[in-house]
Amino acid sequence: MPILHPYIGGAEGTGHGPDFRIVDKPLAYLATAKALATMAVDLLADGASEARRVLQAAKPPMTREQYLTFQRGVARREVYEGK
């Protein structure tokens, strides 16, 4: 399944890091939501013809089993003892 992970801006710091913070709420929240909603409208217009075209042309880099094996290989549990 093709995916999209957009980043428009409005934040500073390291993504998912302790220094990450939103500095421009309209840009970070509203512009991102509007862009994703517009993309959904474009993909679903005309009987979802564009979404069907994207799915038809998609060439996944991994099979489902390869993806699951990869994800299971990077998943780990860490326990902090609090010392």
LOTIZA-400560 format. One record per residue (C-alpha): residue number from 1; residue in three letters; y, x, z. Coordinates in steps of 0.001 Angstrom, whole numbers, plus 500000, padded with zeros to 6 digits. Example, Ala and Ser with C-alpha at 12.3 -4.5 7.8 and 13.67 -1.06 7.14 Angstrom:
<nodes>
- num, residuo, y, x, z
- 1, ALA, 495500, 512300, 507800
- 2, SER, 498940, 513670, 507140
</nodes>
This chain:
<nodes>
- num, residuo, y, x, z
- 1, MET, 500000, 500000, 500000
- 2, PRO, 503351, 501530, 499055
- 3, ILE, 505757, 501890, 501962
- 4, LEU, 509413, 502624, 502514
- 5, HIS, 510875, 504401, 505537
- 6, PRO, 514624, 504266, 504916
- 7, TYR, 517284, 506087, 506861
- 8, ILE, 520907, 505107, 506333
- 9, GLY, 522646, 506839, 509213
- 10, GLY, 524691, 505917, 512227
- 11, ALA, 522752, 508134, 514611
- 12, GLU, 522912, 511697, 515884
- 13, GLY, 520337, 514002, 517385
- 14, THR, 516651, 514569, 516803
- 15, GLY, 514686, 511531, 515636
- 16, HIS, 512489, 510320, 518529
- 17, GLY, 513998, 513128, 520644
- 18, PRO, 515812, 513040, 523975
- 19, ASP, 519166, 513756, 522295
- 20, PHE, 518906, 510852, 519812
- 21, ARG, 521707, 508303, 520107
- 22, ILE, 523354, 505599, 518010
- 23, VAL, 526972, 506466, 517206
- 24, ASP, 527787, 503777, 514607
- 25, LYS, 526080, 500473, 515462
- 26, PRO, 527130, 498533, 512336
- 27, LEU, 525829, 501298, 510083
- 28, ALA, 522675, 501936, 512097
- 29, TYR, 521685, 498287, 512571
- 30, LEU, 523469, 495967, 510138
- 31, ALA, 523532, 498125, 507001
- 32, THR, 519860, 498978, 507444
- 33, ALA, 518883, 495321, 507952
- 34, LYS, 520939, 494220, 504932
- 35, ALA, 519395, 496908, 502722
- 36, LEU, 515854, 495945, 503716
- 37, ALA, 516574, 492231, 503268
- 38, THR, 518075, 492872, 499821
- 39, MET, 515006, 494889, 498842
- 40, ALA, 512736, 492035, 499962
- 41, VAL, 514735, 489564, 497848
- 42, ASP, 514492, 491877, 494834
- 43, LEU, 510739, 492334, 495276
- 44, LEU, 510024, 488629, 495781
- 45, ALA, 512310, 487195, 493066
- 46, ASP, 510740, 485766, 489915
- 47, GLY, 507377, 485043, 491520
- 48, ALA, 507221, 488496, 493142
- 49, SER, 506937, 490148, 489729
- 50, GLU, 508542, 493391, 490926
- 51, ALA, 506295, 493569, 494003
- 52, ARG, 503273, 493061, 491775
- 53, ARG, 504488, 495815, 489438
- 54, VAL, 504964, 498236, 492347
- 55, LEU, 501486, 497490, 493712
- 56, GLN, 499933, 497853, 490265
- 57, ALA, 501563, 501259, 489723
- 58, ALA, 500857, 502615, 493221
- 59, LYS, 498530, 505592, 493397
- 60, PRO, 497586, 506198, 497045
- 61, PRO, 497315, 509875, 498050
- 62, MET, 494351, 509060, 500354
- 63, THR, 491564, 506551, 500503
- 64, ARG, 491487, 504202, 503475
- 65, GLU, 488729, 506281, 505075
- 66, GLN, 490615, 509558, 504501
- 67, TYR, 493732, 508052, 506082
- 68, LEU, 491840, 506810, 509139
- 69, THR, 490132, 510183, 509564
- 70, PHE, 493503, 511934, 509357
- 71, GLN, 495143, 509594, 511890
- 72, ARG, 492229, 509917, 514309
- 73, GLY, 492502, 513696, 514000
- 74, VAL, 496149, 513811, 515080
- 75, ALA, 495896, 511201, 517847
- 76, ARG, 495565, 512614, 521334
- 77, ARG, 496119, 511594, 524909
- 78, GLU, 498174, 513718, 527263
- 79, VAL, 498366, 513216, 531000
- 80, TYR, 501378, 514455, 532937
- 81, GLU, 500429, 515246, 536527
- 82, GLY, 504030, 514927, 537751
- 83, LYS, 504408, 518377, 539243
</nodes>
